Amino acid sequence: MREPHEWQAGHAPGAVHLPLSALAAGDGLPTAARSRPVVVICRSGNRSRRAAELLRDRGVEAVDVIGGMRDWAEAGLPVVDARGGNGTVA
């Protein structure tokens, strides 16, 4: 649910990108995220909470990562940049 510049700076390995702005505008899930449960994350948890609600309203099994990428990184979990190197939470 992160915006492009945030995504490029750092995200969870293997994550699929879809900004909340695109989801709210009616975009569907990327192919890799269809027909399966979806875990939604943003920087701090606010946008992902909203995105999970939108997705559930559309019949998608979606859960929000409370605390977002900030808490993810603080917990020592990996963060990669757009090239697969060490990323940062922007």
N, CA, C and O atoms as a CHARMM CRD file, in Angstrom:
* protein
*
  360
    1    1 MET  N      0.81500  -1.18700   0.00000 PROA 1      0.00000
    2    1 MET  CA     0.00000   0.00000   0.00000 PROA 1      0.00000
    3    1 MET  C      0.85900   1.25200   0.00000 PROA 1      0.00000
    4    1 MET  O      0.36100   2.37100   0.12200 PROA 1      0.00000
    5    2 ARG  N      2.15200   1.03900  -0.13900 PROA 2      0.00000
    6    2 ARG  CA     3.09300   2.14500  -0.09100 PROA 2      0.00000
    7    2 ARG  C      3.18500   2.81900  -1.44400 PROA 2      0.00000
    8    2 ARG  O      2.96200   2.19300  -2.48000 PROA 2      0.00000
    9    3 GLU  N      3.51300   4.08400  -1.42600 PROA 3      0.00000
   10    3 GLU  CA     3.66500   4.83800  -2.66500 PROA 3      0.00000
   11    3 GLU  C      4.98000   4.44300  -3.33700 PROA 3      0.00000
   12    3 GLU  O      5.86700   3.90000  -2.67800 PROA 3      0.00000
   13    4 PRO  N      5.12200   4.71000  -4.64700 PROA 4      0.00000
   14    4 PRO  CA     6.29800   4.21900  -5.38200 PROA 4      0.00000
   15    4 PRO  C      7.65300   4.56900  -4.76300 PROA 4      0.00000
   16    4 PRO  O      8.52700   3.70500  -4.69600 PROA 4      0.00000
   17    5 HSD  N      7.85100   5.79700  -4.31400 PROA 5      0.00000
   18    5 HSD  CA     9.16100   6.15300  -3.75000 PROA 5      0.00000
   19    5 HSD  C      9.44200   5.38700  -2.45600 PROA 5      0.00000
   20    5 HSD  O     10.59200   5.05200  -2.17100 PROA 5      0.00000
   21    6 GLU  N      8.39700   5.10800  -1.67300 PROA 6      0.00000
   22    6 GLU  CA     8.55600   4.33000  -0.45000 PROA 6      0.00000
   23    6 GLU  C      8.91200   2.88300  -0.79900 PROA 6      0.00000
   24    6 GLU  O      9.80400   2.28900  -0.19300 PROA 6      0.00000
   25    7 TRP  N      8.21300   2.33700  -1.77000 PROA 7      0.00000
   26    7 TRP  CA     8.44000   0.96700  -2.21000 PROA 7      0.00000
   27    7 TRP  C      9.87200   0.79100  -2.70600 PROA 7      0.00000
   28    7 TRP  O     10.54500  -0.17800  -2.35600 PROA 7      0.00000
   29    8 GLN  N     10.32600   1.72900  -3.51700 PROA 8      0.00000
   30    8 GLN  CA    11.67400   1.63000  -4.07600 PROA 8      0.00000
   31    8 GLN  C     12.74100   1.69600  -2.98900 PROA 8      0.00000
   32    8 GLN  O     13.77900   1.04300  -3.09700 PROA 8      0.00000
   33    9 ALA  N     12.49100   2.47900  -1.94700 PROA 9      0.00000
   34    9 ALA  CA    13.46400   2.60700  -0.84900 PROA 9      0.00000
   35    9 ALA  C     13.53300   1.32500  -0.02900 PROA 9      0.00000
   36    9 ALA  O     14.61900   0.91500   0.38000 PROA 9      0.00000
   37   10 GLY  N     12.39700   0.68700   0.21600 PROA 10     0.00000
   38   10 GLY  CA    12.42500  -0.53000   1.01000 PROA 10     0.00000
   39   10 GLY  C     11.06600  -1.16400   1.20000 PROA 10     0.00000
   40   10 GLY  O     10.06800  -0.47700   1.41500 PROA 10     0.00000
   41   11 HSD  N     11.03800  -2.48600   1.11800 PROA 11     0.00000
   42   11 HSD  CA     9.81300  -3.26200   1.30900 PROA 11     0.00000
   43   11 HSD  C     10.18000  -4.66800   1.77200 PROA 11     0.00000
   44   11 HSD  O     11.35200  -5.04700   1.75700 PROA 11     0.00000
   45   12 ALA  N      9.19900  -5.42100   2.17200 PROA 12     0.00000
   46   12 ALA  CA     9.41800  -6.80100   2.58700 PROA 12     0.00000
   47   12 ALA  C      9.79900  -7.64300   1.36400 PROA 12     0.00000
   48   12 ALA  O      9.20900  -7.48000   0.29600 PROA 12     0.00000
   49   13 PRO  N     10.77100  -8.53100   1.51000 PROA 13     0.00000
   50   13 PRO  CA    11.15600  -9.39000   0.38700 PROA 13     0.00000
   51   13 PRO  C      9.96400 -10.20500  -0.12100 PROA 13     0.00000
   52   13 PRO  O      9.19300 -10.75600   0.66400 PROA 13     0.00000
   53   14 GLY  N      9.83200 -10.27100  -1.43200 PROA 14     0.00000
   54   14 GLY  CA     8.76400 -11.05200  -2.03900 PROA 14     0.00000
   55   14 GLY  C      7.41500 -10.34900  -2.08200 PROA 14     0.00000
   56   14 GLY  O      6.43900 -10.90900  -2.58000 PROA 14     0.00000
   57   15 ALA  N      7.35400  -9.13000  -1.56400 PROA 15     0.00000
   58   15 ALA  CA     6.09000  -8.39200  -1.55000 PROA 15     0.00000
   59   15 ALA  C      5.69900  -7.95500  -2.96400 PROA 15     0.00000
   60   15 ALA  O      6.55200  -7.79800  -3.83800 PROA 15     0.00000
   61   16 VAL  N      4.41100  -7.76300  -3.16700 PROA 16     0.00000
   62   16 VAL  CA     3.85900  -7.27400  -4.42100 PROA 16     0.00000
   63   16 VAL  C      3.36400  -5.85600  -4.17700 PROA 16     0.00000
   64   16 VAL  O      2.69600  -5.60600  -3.17300 PROA 16     0.00000
   65   17 HSD  N      3.67600  -4.92100  -5.07300 PROA 17     0.00000
   66   17 HSD  CA     3.37000  -3.51200  -4.85500 PROA 17     0.00000
   67   17 HSD  C      2.02400  -3.10100  -5.45300 PROA 17     0.00000
   68   17 HSD  O      1.72800  -3.38300  -6.61400 PROA 17     0.00000
   69   18 LEU  N      1.22400  -2.43300  -4.63700 PROA 18     0.00000
   70   18 LEU  CA    -0.01500  -1.77900  -5.07700 PROA 18     0.00000
   71   18 LEU  C     -0.27000  -0.62200  -4.12900 PROA 18     0.00000
   72   18 LEU  O     -0.62400  -0.84800  -2.97200 PROA 18     0.00000
   73   19 PRO  N     -0.09800   0.63200  -4.59300 PROA 19     0.00000
   74   19 PRO  CA    -0.34100   1.77900  -3.72200 PROA 19     0.00000
   75   19 PRO  C     -1.81600   1.87300  -3.30700 PROA 19     0.00000
   76   19 PRO  O     -2.70600   1.49500  -4.06900 PROA 19     0.00000
   77   20 LEU  N     -2.06100   2.37300  -2.11400 PROA 20     0.00000
   78   20 LEU  CA    -3.43400   2.57200  -1.65500 PROA 20     0.00000
   79   20 LEU  C     -4.19000   3.48000  -2.61800 PROA 20     0.00000
   80   20 LEU  O     -5.37100   3.25600  -2.88100 PROA 20     0.00000
   81   21 SER  N     -3.52300   4.49600  -3.14400 PROA 21     0.00000
   82   21 SER  CA    -4.18900   5.42100  -4.06200 PROA 21     0.00000
   83   21 SER  C     -4.75000   4.67700  -5.27400 PROA 21     0.00000
   84   21 SER  O     -5.84500   4.99600  -5.73600 PROA 21     0.00000
   85   22 ALA  N     -4.02400   3.70300  -5.79100 PROA 22     0.00000
   86   22 ALA  CA    -4.49700   2.91500  -6.92900 PROA 22     0.00000
   87   22 ALA  C     -5.64300   1.99100  -6.52700 PROA 22     0.00000
   88   22 ALA  O     -6.62800   1.85900  -7.25200 PROA 22     0.00000
   89   23 LEU  N     -5.50500   1.35700  -5.36800 PROA 23     0.00000
   90   23 LEU  CA    -6.56200   0.47500  -4.87300 PROA 23     0.00000
   91   23 LEU  C     -7.85100   1.26300  -4.65300 PROA 23     0.00000
   92   23 LEU  O     -8.92900   0.81200  -5.03800 PROA 23     0.00000
   93   24 ALA  N     -7.74100   2.43600  -4.03700 PROA 24     0.00000
   94   24 ALA  CA    -8.92100   3.27200  -3.76500 PROA 24     0.00000
   95   24 ALA  C     -9.56500   3.76800  -5.05500 PROA 24     0.00000
   96   24 ALA  O    -10.77100   4.01500  -5.10200 PROA 24     0.00000
   97   25 ALA  N     -8.74500   3.91400  -6.11300 PROA 25     0.00000
   98   25 ALA  CA    -9.27300   4.35900  -7.40600 PROA 25     0.00000
   99   25 ALA  C     -9.94300   3.22200  -8.17200 PROA 25     0.00000
  100   25 ALA  O    -10.49100   3.43800  -9.25300 PROA 25     0.00000
  101   26 GLY  N     -9.90100   2.00900  -7.61200 PROA 26     0.00000
  102   26 GLY  CA   -10.58800   0.89300  -8.23300 PROA 26     0.00000
  103   26 GLY  C     -9.69800  -0.15400  -8.86300 PROA 26     0.00000
  104   26 GLY  O    -10.19900  -1.14600  -9.39200 PROA 26     0.00000
  105   27 ASP  N     -8.37400   0.04200  -8.82000 PROA 27     0.00000
  106   27 ASP  CA    -7.47500  -0.96600  -9.38200 PROA 27     0.00000
  107   27 ASP  C     -7.64000  -2.28700  -8.63700 PROA 27     0.00000
  108   27 ASP  O     -7.88400  -2.31000  -7.43000 PROA 27     0.00000
  109   28 GLY  N     -7.50600  -3.36200  -9.36300 PROA 28     0.00000
  110   28 GLY  CA    -7.55500  -4.68000  -8.75300 PROA 28     0.00000
  111   28 GLY  C     -6.18400  -5.10600  -8.26600 PROA 28     0.00000
  112   28 GLY  O     -5.19000  -4.41000  -8.47000 PROA 28     0.00000
  113   29 LEU  N     -6.14800  -6.23900  -7.63100 PROA 29     0.00000
  114   29 LEU  CA    -4.88200  -6.77400  -7.14300 PROA 29     0.00000
  115   29 LEU  C     -4.00400  -7.22300  -8.30000 PROA 29     0.00000
  116   29 LEU  O     -4.50700  -7.68500  -9.32500 PROA 29     0.00000
  117   30 PRO  N     -2.68800  -7.08600  -8.13900 PROA 30     0.00000
  118   30 PRO  CA    -1.77800  -7.65400  -9.13900 PROA 30     0.00000
  119   30 PRO  C     -2.00700  -9.16500  -9.23600 PROA 30     0.00000
  120   30 PRO  O     -2.44100  -9.79200  -8.26900 PROA 30     0.00000
  121   31 THR  N     -1.72000  -9.73600 -10.38500 PROA 31     0.00000
  122   31 THR  CA    -1.95000 -11.15800 -10.62300 PROA 31     0.00000
  123   31 THR  C     -1.36100 -12.03400  -9.53000 PROA 31     0.00000
  124   31 THR  O     -1.99700 -12.99400  -9.09600 PROA 31     0.00000
  125   32 ALA  N     -0.15300 -11.71400  -9.08100 PROA 32     0.00000
  126   32 ALA  CA     0.52500 -12.53800  -8.06800 PROA 32     0.00000
  127   32 ALA  C     -0.19700 -12.55800  -6.72800 PROA 32     0.00000
  128   32 ALA  O      0.08500 -13.41700  -5.89300 PROA 32     0.00000
  129   33 ALA  N     -1.12000 -11.63200  -6.50700 PROA 33     0.00000
  130   33 ALA  CA    -1.81500 -11.56600  -5.22000 PROA 33     0.00000
  131   33 ALA  C     -3.27200 -12.02200  -5.30400 PROA 33     0.00000
  132   33 ALA  O     -3.99300 -11.95800  -4.30900 PROA 33     0.00000
  133   34 ARG  N     -3.70300 -12.46800  -6.44500 PROA 34     0.00000
  134   34 ARG  CA    -5.09800 -12.88100  -6.60500 PROA 34     0.00000
  135   34 ARG  C     -5.32200 -14.31200  -6.13500 PROA 34     0.00000
  136   34 ARG  O     -4.40800 -15.13700  -6.13900 PROA 34     0.00000
  137   35 SER  N     -6.55100 -14.58500  -5.73200 PROA 35     0.00000
  138   35 SER  CA    -6.99200 -15.93400  -5.35100 PROA 35     0.00000
  139   35 SER  C     -6.20500 -16.52700  -4.19400 PROA 35     0.00000
  140   35 SER  O     -5.98200 -17.73600  -4.14300 PROA 35     0.00000
  141   36 ARG  N     -5.78500 -15.67900  -3.26800 PROA 36     0.00000
  142   36 ARG  CA    -5.09400 -16.16600  -2.07900 PROA 36     0.00000
  143   36 ARG  C     -5.20800 -15.12200  -0.97700 PROA 36     0.00000
  144   36 ARG  O     -5.50900 -13.96400  -1.26600 PROA 36     0.00000
  145   37 PRO  N     -4.97900 -15.49400   0.26300 PROA 37     0.00000
  146   37 PRO  CA    -4.99800 -14.49200   1.33200 PROA 37     0.00000
  147   37 PRO  C     -3.92900 -13.42800   1.08400 PROA 37     0.00000
  148   37 PRO  O     -2.86000 -13.71600   0.54500 PROA 37     0.00000
  149   38 VAL  N     -4.23600 -12.19900   1.48700 PROA 38     0.00000
  150   38 VAL  CA    -3.33200 -11.07700   1.25200 PROA 38     0.00000
  151   38 VAL  C     -2.95900 -10.44500   2.59000 PROA 38     0.00000
  152   38 VAL  O     -3.82100 -10.19100   3.43100 PROA 38     0.00000
  153   39 VAL  N     -1.67900 -10.19700   2.77400 PROA 39     0.00000
  154   39 VAL  CA    -1.17200  -9.47800   3.93600 PROA 39     0.00000
  155   39 VAL  C     -0.80700  -8.08700   3.45400 PROA 39     0.00000
  156   39 VAL  O     -0.03200  -7.93800   2.50900 PROA 39     0.00000
  157   40 VAL  N     -1.36100  -7.06500   4.09800 PROA 40     0.00000
  158   40 VAL  CA    -1.22800  -5.68400   3.63600 PROA 40     0.00000
  159   40 VAL  C     -0.34400  -4.90100   4.60500 PROA 40     0.00000
  160   40 VAL  O     -0.51500  -4.97800   5.82200 PROA 40     0.00000
  161   41 ILE  N      0.61800  -4.13600   4.03700 PROA 41     0.00000
  162   41 ILE  CA     1.53100  -3.37100   4.88600 PROA 41     0.00000
  163   41 ILE  C      1.83400  -2.02200   4.24400 PROA 41     0.00000
  164   41 ILE  O      1.89900  -1.90400   3.02000 PROA 41     0.00000
  165   42 CYS  N      2.01700  -1.01200   5.08300 PROA 42     0.00000
  166   42 CYS  CA     2.44000   0.31500   4.64400 PROA 42     0.00000
  167   42 CYS  C      3.56000   0.76200   5.58500 PROA 42     0.00000
  168   42 CYS  O      4.17300  -0.07700   6.24500 PROA 42     0.00000
  169   43 ARG  N      3.83300   2.04800   5.65800 PROA 43     0.00000
  170   43 ARG  CA     4.92500   2.50700   6.51300 PROA 43     0.00000
  171   43 ARG  C      4.59600   2.36600   7.98900 PROA 43     0.00000
  172   43 ARG  O      5.39100   1.81600   8.75000 PROA 43     0.00000
  173   44 SER  N      3.42200   2.86100   8.40600 PROA 44     0.00000
  174   44 SER  CA     3.11600   2.86900   9.84100 PROA 44     0.00000
  175   44 SER  C      1.86500   2.08300  10.22000 PROA 44     0.00000
  176   44 SER  O      1.63700   1.82600  11.40200 PROA 44     0.00000
  177   45 GLY  N      1.06200   1.70200   9.25300 PROA 45     0.00000
  178   45 GLY  CA    -0.13800   0.91800   9.53400 PROA 45     0.00000
  179   45 GLY  C     -1.44600   1.61000   9.21700 PROA 45     0.00000
  180   45 GLY  O     -2.49000   0.95700   9.19900 PROA 45     0.00000
  181   46 ASN  N     -1.42800   2.91200   8.96700 PROA 46     0.00000
  182   46 ASN  CA    -2.67900   3.62500   8.69900 PROA 46     0.00000
  183   46 ASN  C     -3.26300   3.28400   7.33000 PROA 46     0.00000
  184   46 ASN  O     -4.43800   2.93000   7.22900 PROA 46     0.00000
  185   47 ARG  N     -2.45800   3.38700   6.28500 PROA 47     0.00000
  186   47 ARG  CA    -2.96000   3.09000   4.93700 PROA 47     0.00000
  187   47 ARG  C     -3.29000   1.61200   4.78400 PROA 47     0.00000
  188   47 ARG  O     -4.27200   1.25900   4.13000 PROA 47     0.00000
  189   48 SER  N     -2.48200   0.75200   5.37700 PROA 48     0.00000
  190   48 SER  CA    -2.74400  -0.68000   5.23300 PROA 48     0.00000
  191   48 SER  C     -4.04500  -1.07600   5.92000 PROA 48     0.00000
  192   48 SER  O     -4.74500  -1.97300   5.44900 PROA 48     0.00000
  193   49 ARG  N     -4.37200  -0.42400   7.01900 PROA 49     0.00000
  194   49 ARG  CA    -5.65000  -0.70400   7.68400 PROA 49     0.00000
  195   49 ARG  C     -6.79700  -0.37300   6.73700 PROA 49     0.00000
  196   49 ARG  O     -7.73400  -1.15900   6.59400 PROA 49     0.00000
  197   50 ARG  N     -6.72800   0.78000   6.09600 PROA 50     0.00000
  198   50 ARG  CA    -7.76500   1.20200   5.14300 PROA 50     0.00000
  199   50 ARG  C     -7.80800   0.24800   3.94100 PROA 50     0.00000
  200   50 ARG  O     -8.88200  -0.13200   3.47600 PROA 50     0.00000
  201   51 ALA  N     -6.62700  -0.12800   3.45100 PROA 51     0.00000
  202   51 ALA  CA    -6.56000  -1.02700   2.29800 PROA 51     0.00000
  203   51 ALA  C     -7.15400  -2.38700   2.62500 PROA 51     0.00000
  204   51 ALA  O     -7.88200  -2.95600   1.81200 PROA 51     0.00000
  205   52 ALA  N     -6.85400  -2.91300   3.80000 PROA 52     0.00000
  206   52 ALA  CA    -7.40900  -4.21000   4.19800 PROA 52     0.00000
  207   52 ALA  C     -8.93400  -4.13800   4.24600 PROA 52     0.00000
  208   52 ALA  O     -9.61000  -5.08800   3.85200 PROA 52     0.00000
  209   53 GLU  N     -9.47500  -3.02700   4.72100 PROA 53     0.00000
  210   53 GLU  CA   -10.93200  -2.85000   4.74500 PROA 53     0.00000
  211   53 GLU  C    -11.49500  -2.84900   3.32600 PROA 53     0.00000
  212   53 GLU  O    -12.49100  -3.52000   3.05300 PROA 53     0.00000
  213   54 LEU  N    -10.86500  -2.10100   2.42400 PROA 54     0.00000
  214   54 LEU  CA   -11.31800  -2.05600   1.02600 PROA 54     0.00000
  215   54 LEU  C    -11.28400  -3.44900   0.39900 PROA 54     0.00000
  216   54 LEU  O    -12.22500  -3.86000  -0.28100 PROA 54     0.00000
  217   55 LEU  N    -10.20400  -4.15600   0.63400 PROA 55     0.00000
  218   55 LEU  CA   -10.07000  -5.49100   0.06400 PROA 55     0.00000
  219   55 LEU  C    -11.11100  -6.45200   0.62800 PROA 55     0.00000
  220   55 LEU  O    -11.71900  -7.21900  -0.11900 PROA 55     0.00000
  221   56 ARG  N    -11.31800  -6.41400   1.93500 PROA 56     0.00000
  222   56 ARG  CA   -12.34100  -7.29100   2.53400 PROA 56     0.00000
  223   56 ARG  C    -13.71800  -6.96400   1.97800 PROA 56     0.00000
  224   56 ARG  O    -14.52600  -7.86400   1.74900 PROA 56     0.00000
  225   57 ASP  N    -13.99500  -5.66600   1.75700 PROA 57     0.00000
  226   57 ASP  CA   -15.27200  -5.26700   1.15900 PROA 57     0.00000
  227   57 ASP  C    -15.43700  -5.83400  -0.25100 PROA 57     0.00000
  228   57 ASP  O    -16.55700  -6.00000  -0.73300 PROA 57     0.00000
  229   58 ARG  N    -14.31000  -6.13000  -0.91000 PROA 58     0.00000
  230   58 ARG  CA   -14.32100  -6.69300  -2.26400 PROA 58     0.00000
  231   58 ARG  C    -14.22800  -8.21500  -2.24500 PROA 58     0.00000
  232   58 ARG  O    -14.08100  -8.84500  -3.29300 PROA 58     0.00000
  233   59 GLY  N    -14.31400  -8.80200  -1.06000 PROA 59     0.00000
  234   59 GLY  CA   -14.32000 -10.24700  -0.95200 PROA 59     0.00000
  235   59 GLY  C    -12.94900 -10.90000  -0.86400 PROA 59     0.00000
  236   59 GLY  O    -12.83300 -12.11900  -0.99100 PROA 59     0.00000
  237   60 VAL  N    -11.90900 -10.10100  -0.64700 PROA 60     0.00000
  238   60 VAL  CA   -10.54900 -10.63000  -0.53100 PROA 60     0.00000
  239   60 VAL  C    -10.25200 -10.92100   0.93700 PROA 60     0.00000
  240   60 VAL  O    -10.58300 -10.12000   1.81100 PROA 60     0.00000
  241   61 GLU  N     -9.63700 -12.05000   1.20400 PROA 61     0.00000
  242   61 GLU  CA    -9.19100 -12.36700   2.55400 PROA 61     0.00000
  243   61 GLU  C     -7.91300 -11.56400   2.79900 PROA 61     0.00000
  244   61 GLU  O     -6.84100 -11.92300   2.31100 PROA 61     0.00000
  245   62 ALA  N     -8.04000 -10.46600   3.56700 PROA 62     0.00000
  246   62 ALA  CA    -6.91900  -9.55200   3.76000 PROA 62     0.00000
  247   62 ALA  C     -6.71800  -9.23800   5.23600 PROA 62     0.00000
  248   62 ALA  O     -7.67500  -9.02600   5.98000 PROA 62     0.00000
  249   63 VAL  N     -5.45400  -9.21200   5.64100 PROA 63     0.00000
  250   63 VAL  CA    -5.10100  -8.83400   7.00900 PROA 63     0.00000
  251   63 VAL  C     -4.08100  -7.69600   6.95600 PROA 63     0.00000
  252   63 VAL  O     -3.27700  -7.60200   6.02900 PROA 63     0.00000
  253   64 ASP  N     -4.13400  -6.85100   7.95700 PROA 64     0.00000
  254   64 ASP  CA    -3.26400  -5.69200   8.07800 PROA 64     0.00000
  255   64 ASP  C     -2.09500  -6.00800   9.00000 PROA 64     0.00000
  256   64 ASP  O     -2.27900  -6.62400  10.05000 PROA 64     0.00000
  257   65 VAL  N     -0.89200  -5.58800   8.61000 PROA 65     0.00000
  258   65 VAL  CA     0.27700  -5.69500   9.48400 PROA 65     0.00000
  259   65 VAL  C      0.29600  -4.44500  10.36000 PROA 65     0.00000
  260   65 VAL  O      0.68800  -3.36900   9.90900 PROA 65     0.00000
  261   66 ILE  N     -0.12200  -4.59300  11.58900 PROA 66     0.00000
  262   66 ILE  CA    -0.18400  -3.46200  12.52000 PROA 66     0.00000
  263   66 ILE  C      1.23000  -2.96500  12.79200 PROA 66     0.00000
  264   66 ILE  O      2.13100  -3.75100  13.08600 PROA 66     0.00000
  265   67 GLY  N      1.41300  -1.66100  12.69400 PROA 67     0.00000
  266   67 GLY  CA     2.73000  -1.06100  12.91900 PROA 67     0.00000
  267   67 GLY  C      3.52800  -0.87700  11.64600 PROA 67     0.00000
  268   67 GLY  O      4.52400  -0.15400  11.64400 PROA 67     0.00000
  269   68 GLY  N      3.11600  -1.51200  10.57000 PROA 68     0.00000
  270   68 GLY  CA     3.71800  -1.30900   9.27300 PROA 68     0.00000
  271   68 GLY  C      5.19300  -1.66500   9.16300 PROA 68     0.00000
  272   68 GLY  O      5.74000  -2.41100   9.97600 PROA 68     0.00000
  273   69 MET  N      5.81700  -1.10700   8.13200 PROA 69     0.00000
  274   69 MET  CA     7.22200  -1.37400   7.84900 PROA 69     0.00000
  275   69 MET  C      8.13700  -0.83900   8.94400 PROA 69     0.00000
  276   69 MET  O      9.22500  -1.37400   9.15600 PROA 69     0.00000
  277   70 ARG  N      7.71200   0.19600   9.63200 PROA 70     0.00000
  278   70 ARG  CA     8.53600   0.70600  10.73800 PROA 70     0.00000
  279   70 ARG  C      8.73600  -0.37800  11.79100 PROA 70     0.00000
  280   70 ARG  O      9.86600  -0.66500  12.18700 PROA 70     0.00000
  281   71 ASP  N      7.64400  -0.97500  12.24100 PROA 71     0.00000
  282   71 ASP  CA     7.74400  -2.03800  13.24200 PROA 71     0.00000
  283   71 ASP  C      8.40300  -3.28200  12.65400 PROA 71     0.00000
  284   71 ASP  O      9.13900  -3.98000  13.35100 PROA 71     0.00000
  285   72 TRP  N      8.14800  -3.56400  11.39100 PROA 72     0.00000
  286   72 TRP  CA     8.76700  -4.69800  10.69900 PROA 72     0.00000
  287   72 TRP  C     10.29100  -4.58200  10.78400 PROA 72     0.00000
  288   72 TRP  O     10.97100  -5.51500  11.21100 PROA 72     0.00000
  289   73 ALA  N     10.81400  -3.42900  10.37200 PROA 73     0.00000
  290   73 ALA  CA    12.26700  -3.21700  10.37900 PROA 73     0.00000
  291   73 ALA  C     12.81500  -3.20400  11.80200 PROA 73     0.00000
  292   73 ALA  O     13.88600  -3.75100  12.06700 PROA 73     0.00000
  293   74 GLU  N     12.07700  -2.57900  12.71600 PROA 74     0.00000
  294   74 GLU  CA    12.50900  -2.51600  14.11300 PROA 74     0.00000
  295   74 GLU  C     12.61000  -3.91000  14.73400 PROA 74     0.00000
  296   74 GLU  O     13.42400  -4.13800  15.62900 PROA 74     0.00000
  297   75 ALA  N     11.78700  -4.83000  14.25900 PROA 75     0.00000
  298   75 ALA  CA    11.81400  -6.20700  14.75100 PROA 75     0.00000
  299   75 ALA  C     12.96600  -7.00300  14.14400 PROA 75     0.00000
  300   75 ALA  O     13.15600  -8.17700  14.46500 PROA 75     0.00000
  301   76 GLY  N     13.73300  -6.35900  13.26600 PROA 76     0.00000
  302   76 GLY  CA    14.87100  -7.03100  12.65200 PROA 76     0.00000
  303   76 GLY  C     14.54000  -7.85200  11.42500 PROA 76     0.00000
  304   76 GLY  O     15.37400  -8.62300  10.94900 PROA 76     0.00000
  305   77 LEU  N     13.32600  -7.69600  10.90600 PROA 77     0.00000
  306   77 LEU  CA    12.92800  -8.41900   9.69900 PROA 77     0.00000
  307   77 LEU  C     13.54000  -7.74600   8.47400 PROA 77     0.00000
  308   77 LEU  O     13.79300  -6.54200   8.49900 PROA 77     0.00000
  309   78 PRO  N     13.78100  -8.49600   7.40900 PROA 78     0.00000
  310   78 PRO  CA    14.49900  -7.93900   6.25700 PROA 78     0.00000
  311   78 PRO  C     13.69300  -6.88900   5.49100 PROA 78     0.00000
  312   78 PRO  O     12.47200  -6.97800   5.35700 PROA 78     0.00000
  313   79 VAL  N     14.42500  -5.89900   4.99700 PROA 79     0.00000
  314   79 VAL  CA    13.87200  -4.84200   4.15200 PROA 79     0.00000
  315   79 VAL  C     14.78600  -4.74600   2.93800 PROA 79     0.00000
  316   79 VAL  O     15.99600  -4.57100   3.08000 PROA 79     0.00000
  317   80 VAL  N     14.20800  -4.85900   1.74000 PROA 80     0.00000
  318   80 VAL  CA    14.99000  -4.78200   0.51200 PROA 80     0.00000
  319   80 VAL  C     14.54700  -3.57600  -0.31600 PROA 80     0.00000
  320   80 VAL  O     13.40100  -3.13600  -0.23000 PROA 80     0.00000
  321   81 ASP  N     15.47700  -3.05100  -1.12000 PROA 81     0.00000
  322   81 ASP  CA    15.13000  -1.94100  -2.00500 PROA 81     0.00000
  323   81 ASP  C     14.68000  -2.48900  -3.35100 PROA 81     0.00000
  324   81 ASP  O     14.56600  -3.70300  -3.52100 PROA 81     0.00000
  325   82 ALA  N     14.42400  -1.60800  -4.30400 PROA 82     0.00000
  326   82 ALA  CA    13.90600  -2.00200  -5.61000 PROA 82     0.00000
  327   82 ALA  C     14.84900  -2.92500  -6.36300 PROA 82     0.00000
  328   82 ALA  O     14.41100  -3.66100  -7.24800 PROA 82     0.00000
  329   83 ARG  N     16.13200  -2.90300  -6.03200 PROA 83     0.00000
  330   83 ARG  CA    17.12300  -3.75300  -6.70200 PROA 83     0.00000
  331   83 ARG  C     17.43800  -5.02400  -5.91200 PROA 83     0.00000
  332   83 ARG  O     18.28100  -5.82200  -6.32400 PROA 83     0.00000
  333   84 GLY  N     16.76200  -5.21000  -4.77800 PROA 84     0.00000
  334   84 GLY  CA    16.99000  -6.39200  -3.97000 PROA 84     0.00000
  335   84 GLY  C     18.09200  -6.25400  -2.94100 PROA 84     0.00000
  336   84 GLY  O     18.41700  -7.21200  -2.24000 PROA 84     0.00000
  337   85 GLY  N     18.68100  -5.04000  -2.84400 PROA 85     0.00000
  338   85 GLY  CA    19.70800  -4.79600  -1.83500 PROA 85     0.00000
  339   85 GLY  C     19.09000  -4.39300  -0.51700 PROA 85     0.00000
  340   85 GLY  O     17.86800  -4.41000  -0.37000 PROA 85     0.00000
  341   86 ASN  N     19.91900  -4.03200   0.43900 PROA 86     0.00000
  342   86 ASN  CA    19.41900  -3.56400   1.72900 PROA 86     0.00000
  343   86 ASN  C     18.59700  -2.30000   1.53500 PROA 86     0.00000
  344   86 ASN  O     19.05800  -1.32800   0.93700 PROA 86     0.00000
  345   87 GLY  N     17.37800  -2.32700   2.04500 PROA 87     0.00000
  346   87 GLY  CA    16.47700  -1.19600   1.90100 PROA 87     0.00000
  347   87 GLY  C     16.30400  -0.42800   3.20200 PROA 87     0.00000
  348   87 GLY  O     16.80200  -0.82500   4.25500 PROA 87     0.00000
  349   88 THR  N     15.59200   0.67200   3.10000 PROA 88     0.00000
  350   88 THR  CA    15.26700   1.50600   4.25700 PROA 88     0.00000
  351   88 THR  C     13.77600   1.77400   4.23000 PROA 88     0.00000
  352   88 THR  O     13.13100   1.66300   3.18800 PROA 88     0.00000
  353   89 VAL  N     13.23700   2.12600   5.38400 PROA 89     0.00000
  354   89 VAL  CA    11.81500   2.47800   5.47500 PROA 89     0.00000
  355   89 VAL  C     11.70200   3.97900   5.28400 PROA 89     0.00000
  356   89 VAL  O     12.09300   4.76100   6.15000 PROA 89     0.00000
  357   90 ALA  N     11.16400   4.36700   4.14200 PROA 90     0.00000
  358   90 ALA  CA    11.01700   5.79300   3.80900 PROA 90     0.00000
  359   90 ALA  C      9.64400   6.29300   4.22800 PROA 90     0.00000
  360   90 ALA  O      9.32800   7.46700   4.03300 PROA 90     0.00000
